[in-house]
Every structure is written in structure tokens, then in C-alpha cells.
Amino acid sequence: MKRAQASTNQVFIFILVVVVISLTILLGYKIINNLRSSNEKMQLASFSVELEKQIKGIDSGETYVYTARLPPKYDMLCFYTETPTNPEDPLTTFIQKEIMEKGSTVFLISKDGMLQSWKFDQIVSEELLCFNNSQKYVLEGKGKKVYVKKP
């Protein structure tokens, strides 16, 4: 009888250990994912603030060359304000929707189709200009507008 009780107790202890370890792994996974998500949001917000400083910090007659330092998950930084010159281009069509709905002028685009956009009234880009991570772009102040160009 004692042997059967010892065996039953061991089974319950084993099950309890498995449940505790499983819960620890599950909670750890959730916490790590939440931290990663928070970090990505923070990097995106930091990018947005830095971009705004770049654009609003340019006076008429000033020209600056910047390097695109994109947040994780994003592959391209695009500037666009005019009507599309090539409506068949999928990227133009993708961005055009944001321009029509929100009046956006600056876009971050990822390979998997994520799009983040901002509206800066002073930005002018006469064509769709996209820059990959670490590529340089030029911001030139002319009056109250800031023109985007390739270096």
C-alpha cells in the first residue's frame, strides 16, 4: 500500500512540475514578445521625432544631406506629394491611397506591406523618391517649403 501511495505522489509531483515549467515558459514568451513590440514602437516613435526635427529644422536657403536610418521591419523611406506620374507602378498605387485618405507626404514601407505615413505640409517631392536603409537624401529649404532630392 505504501508503495502505491509513493508512486501516486510522484506522479502528482511530476505533473505539477510540468505545469509550473510550462506556465513559466508561456509567461516568459509573452513578456519577451511584449518587450519586443514595445521596443519596435519606441524605435518608430523615435524615428518620427527625428524626421520631424530634420524637416522642421531647415530654413530657407539651407541644404542638408541625411542618411536614412530606418526602424526595424521597414525597408524604404519614401517622399511623395504630387499626383502620380506612373499610375501602373504598384508602389505608387500603394502610396496614393495614403495620400488621398490622409494627405500623407512621408512613408515608411516594409517588404511585407506594412505602411506608416506622416503628413508634413512643408515637404515637396516632385516625384516618388524612395531611400533604403543607410542611403543618403537631401533636404533643401526654399521659402517655407522643404524639397527632397537625391544627392
C-alpha positions as CSV (number, residue, x, y, z in Angstrom):
1,M,0.0,0.0,0.0
2,K,2.8,2.4,0.8
3,R,4.4,1.7,-2.5
4,A,1.3,2.7,-4.4
5,Q,0.9,5.9,-2.4
6,A,4.6,6.8,-3.1
7,S,4.1,6.2,-6.8
8,T,0.9,8.2,-6.9
9,N,2.6,11.1,-5.1
10,Q,5.4,11.1,-7.5
11,V,3.0,11.2,-10.5
12,F,1.3,14.3,-9.0
13,I,4.6,16.0,-8.2
14,F,5.8,15.3,-11.8
15,I,2.5,16.7,-13.3
16,L,2.8,19.8,-11.0
17,V,6.4,20.3,-12.1
18,V,5.4,20.0,-15.8
19,V,2.6,22.5,-15.3
20,V,4.8,25.0,-13.5
21,I,7.6,24.8,-16.1
22,S,5.0,25.2,-18.9
23,L,3.4,28.2,-17.3
24,T,6.9,29.8,-16.8
25,I,7.8,29.2,-20.4
26,L,4.5,30.6,-21.7
27,L,4.6,33.7,-19.5
28,G,8.3,34.3,-20.4
29,Y,7.4,34.1,-24.1
30,K,4.6,36.6,-23.7
31,I,6.8,39.0,-21.7
32,I,9.6,38.8,-24.3
33,N,7.1,39.5,-27.2
34,N,5.6,42.4,-25.3
35,L,9.1,43.9,-24.8
36,R,10.0,43.4,-28.4
37,S,6.7,45.1,-29.5
38,S,7.3,48.0,-27.1
39,N,10.8,48.4,-28.4
40,E,9.7,48.5,-32.0
41,K,7.0,51.1,-31.2
42,M,9.6,53.2,-29.3
43,Q,12.0,53.0,-32.3
44,L,9.3,54.0,-34.7
45,A,8.3,57.0,-32.4
46,S,12.0,58.0,-32.2
47,F,12.3,57.8,-36.0
48,S,9.2,60.0,-36.3
49,V,10.5,62.6,-33.9
50,E,14.0,62.7,-35.6
51,L,12.4,63.0,-39.0
52,E,10.2,65.9,-37.8
53,K,13.3,67.7,-36.4
54,Q,15.1,67.3,-39.7
55,I,12.2,68.7,-41.7
56,K,11.2,71.5,-39.4
57,G,14.8,72.5,-38.7
58,I,15.6,73.6,-42.2
59,D,15.4,77.3,-43.0
60,S,15.2,78.8,-46.5
61,G,18.5,78.5,-48.4
62,E,19.8,75.7,-46.2
63,T,20.6,72.3,-47.6
64,Y,21.4,69.2,-45.6
65,V,22.3,65.6,-46.5
66,Y,20.9,63.0,-44.2
67,T,21.3,59.2,-44.0
68,A,18.1,57.1,-43.8
69,R,18.2,55.2,-40.6
70,L,15.0,53.2,-40.6
71,P,13.4,51.4,-37.7
72,P,13.4,47.6,-37.8
73,K,10.8,46.0,-40.1
74,Y,10.9,48.9,-42.5
75,D,12.9,48.8,-45.8
76,M,12.2,52.1,-47.5
77,L,11.6,55.7,-46.7
78,C,9.6,57.5,-49.4
79,F,8.7,61.1,-50.0
80,Y,5.8,62.0,-52.4
81,T,3.5,64.9,-52.8
82,E,2.5,65.2,-56.4
83,T,0.0,63.3,-58.5
84,P,1.4,60.0,-59.8
85,T,3.4,60.1,-62.9
86,N,3.2,56.3,-63.3
87,P,-0.2,55.1,-62.0
88,E,0.6,51.5,-63.1
89,D,3.5,51.3,-60.6
90,P,2.4,49.1,-57.6
91,L,4.4,51.2,-55.2
92,T,2.8,54.5,-56.4
93,T,-0.7,52.9,-56.2
94,F,0.0,51.7,-52.7
95,I,1.2,55.1,-51.5
96,Q,-1.5,57.0,-53.5
97,K,-4.2,55.6,-51.2
98,E,-2.5,57.1,-48.1
99,I,-2.1,60.4,-49.9
100,M,-5.8,60.5,-50.8
101,E,-7.0,59.4,-47.4
102,K,-4.6,61.2,-45.1
103,G,-2.7,63.7,-47.2
104,S,0.5,61.9,-46.2
105,T,3.8,63.0,-47.7
106,V,6.3,60.8,-46.0
107,F,6.1,57.0,-45.9
108,L,7.9,54.0,-44.3
109,I,7.3,50.8,-46.2
110,S,8.2,47.2,-45.3
111,K,8.7,44.2,-47.6
112,D,5.6,42.6,-46.1
113,G,3.4,45.5,-47.0
114,M,3.3,47.5,-43.7
115,L,2.9,51.2,-44.2
116,Q,3.5,54.0,-41.8
117,S,2.8,57.5,-43.0
118,W,3.1,61.1,-41.8
119,K,1.9,64.5,-43.2
120,F,4.4,67.3,-43.3
121,D,2.9,70.3,-45.1
122,Q,6.3,71.8,-45.9
123,I,7.6,68.7,-47.7
124,V,7.8,68.9,-51.5
125,S,8.8,66.0,-53.7
126,E,8.0,66.3,-57.4
127,E,8.4,62.6,-57.9
128,L,8.3,59.4,-55.8
129,L,11.6,59.3,-54.1
130,C,12.4,56.2,-52.0
131,F,15.6,55.5,-50.0
132,N,16.7,52.2,-48.5
133,N,18.3,52.0,-45.1
134,S,21.7,53.9,-44.9
135,Q,21.0,55.7,-48.2
136,K,21.5,59.4,-48.3
137,Y,18.9,62.0,-49.1
138,V,18.9,65.8,-49.4
139,L,16.6,68.2,-47.8
140,E,16.7,71.8,-49.2
141,G,14.8,74.7,-47.8
142,K,13.2,77.1,-50.3
143,G,10.9,79.6,-48.7
144,K,8.5,77.8,-46.4
145,K,8.9,74.5,-48.3
146,V,11.5,71.7,-47.9
147,Y,12.4,70.0,-51.1
148,V,13.5,66.3,-51.1
149,K,16.2,65.3,-53.6
150,K,18.6,62.5,-54.3
151,P,22.2,63.5,-53.5
